[in-house]
């Protein structure tokens, strides 16, 4: 599971006779629930290359909160635009054994999706004539590339090594 926040937009002030003086904040986010299939051959003592296939649903949404001020509880919270997409991708990586308890993981992954409608911070503008927002929906695939470096710990072995060092 992966969650991304790809922007937010806040407008404070007069919003017409119905809402008066409020704070409207939009969060532009997505969630991916991707299954992972990994092929990882044993190539030696300390190096383990792998190949990943990921696929599953993705959910892209704009969540809006209306409050009287920054510190107040929301008057209203709702999803302004939300849509599901099918996502799939491929990745490669390499795990390096640093000790019995620590592994360094370096990877590259690309993810593609079906075409979806979504909003971005630049596609939402306040219209002073209507006293509300014009939403200029964007439509495209939600594709991206990820590069990562991570450390993996085997805690039972890590704690054993730590206590032995004391």
Buried (B, 14 or more C-beta within 10 A) or exposed (E): EEEBEBBEBEBEEEBEEEBEEBBBBBBBBBEBEBEEEEEEEEEEEEEBBBEBBBBBBBBBBBBBBBBBEEEEEEEEEEEBBBBEBEBBBBBEBBBEBEEEBBBBBEBBBBBBBEEBEBBBBEBBEBEEEEEBBEEEBEEEEBEBEEEEEEEEEBEEEBEEBEEEEE
